């Protein structure tokens, strides 16, 4: 397993997950909810920035590796799923939206793994739809974690609008990836019969 600064940032993102969860178990008299929510939102923003930064550094410093390519999306999905489950527990996100986003992550991860196994990973390469979905989600989640006004703007309203946009883009991008993979799926299913 290679160890370089971009991979350390990815591991840091994974290490932040239990810390994010622990914030919501601290008694309210130790940590008021507004302070807790602010720390949680900032932690998520920091994690999102390390996601962008570790990939950029790995490419810039020519430190990309197959292990890093594996670990980075795992860290992202763990962080997003953890945040969505926290928001679901706090009744800040609808269960259907959480299920759509988490279900898509599992489906597309499995699809990419299978397509790589059969040598057709190019057909499910990252598309702009997936990038827009990720962008909407990465802004919506800290807004919903923060759950307060910021500079006169309701983070609750912004978060709800963007999480719905993210859910729509989630379905759209999943359909796109499945449609791209369908010829391979059909061909393989025909051979396995």
Order of alpha helices (4+ residues) and beta strands (2+ residues): alpha-alpha-alpha-alpha-alpha-beta-beta-alpha
